[in-house]
């Protein structure tokens, strides 16, 4: 993770990872569904559990939201330029559903 303050860009690494042939940039919150689909696909293969989910995940995602990014630069998939502060908070329920107990 890296937050570039001048342009308020959050470089997200594997958060919001997506698979398939997707557009380079989107403003659609469909990204959360794409991320969920990618995680489910990866859970069926040798790269399962590539994202950690701990008791700190929700807090950390909320802290990322608090940076108020204007762009989420996503390493694998479409980068996002919509309601960026909402997306990290919206990722927690997805991760909790897939990895939480």
Secondary structure, DSSP 8 states (H G I E B T S, - for coil): -EEETTTTEEE-TTTT---SS--SEE--TTHHHHHHHHHHHHHTSTTTT-S---TTHHHHHHHHHHT--SEEE-SSS-EE-SSHHHHHHHHHHHHHHHH--
